[in-house]
Amino acid sequence: MHTLIVVAHPDPKSLSHSVAAHVAEGVLLSDPANSFEIADLAAEAFDPRFTAVDLAVHRREVPPPADVAAEQARIDRADALVLVYPVYWWSMPGLLKGWIDRVFANGWAYDEGPDTKLVKKLRHLPVHLIAIGGAGVRTYARHGYFGAMKTQIDHGIFDYCGARVVTSELLLESETQDPTSHLNVAHAIGRDLCKATKNRETADAA
């Protein structure tokens, strides 16, 4: 099983990067035959700006530019996709959102046109989301952010493309809590990733 782990944080010493690394360790621990790739969007200087070219791609007028095609190929090689990101203003960072805006394009992630029904093209892709927030559980619950983020990201992005969100984890109080517990959770997610993916596939088949 090959896992693509995408991390969006400018500081390589951040908790986000440590969580991504612990997920990767867990993936290998579950089976030495497994493999992974960590896509560090900040270090790789991915351009998240949705330009006129991206709009032309959306309209199916031109093929995806090279940087987008390379990211799509990365995902195509993966058996599972893991996104690790800090919560900025109750959502994902603009860098990661821009990556999704550009990479999950019409014609690749889904097919849709003025005279055609929506075709979801990523039904084969299991997705694992790990968001890292500074606030506490009570804040998220009091303002309904748990549900809002699931609606916006799990449903609004991935369900639209047919991708199955297997894991949707929020690691909270990241600025005040000992990071060890969060890193242990990340390690467990990586270790159980293959099992969770297979269990979800079995449930979907049933």
Salt bridges, closest charged atoms under 4 A:
GLU37 OE2 - ARG74 NE 2.84
GLU37 OE1 - ARG77 NH2 3.83
ASP40 OD2 - HIS17 ND1 3.94
GLU44 OE2 - ARG74 NH2 2.85
ASP47 OD2 - ARG49 NH2 2.81
ASP54 OD1 - ARG102 NE 2.96
ASP67 OD2 - ARG102 NH1 2.74
GLU71 OE1 - ARG74 NH1 3.28
ASP101 OD1 - LYS97 NZ 2.69
ASP111 OD1 - ARG60 NH1 2.70
ASP111 OD2 - LYS121 NZ 3.45
ASP154 OD2 - LYS150 NZ 3.71
ASP159 OD2 - LYS120 NZ 3.65
ASP159 OD2 - HIS155 ND1 3.32
ASP192 OD1 - ARG191 NE 3.75
GLU201 OE2 - ARG164 NH2 3.79
ASP204 OD2 - ARG164 NE 3.70
ASP204 OD1 - ARG200 NE 3.29
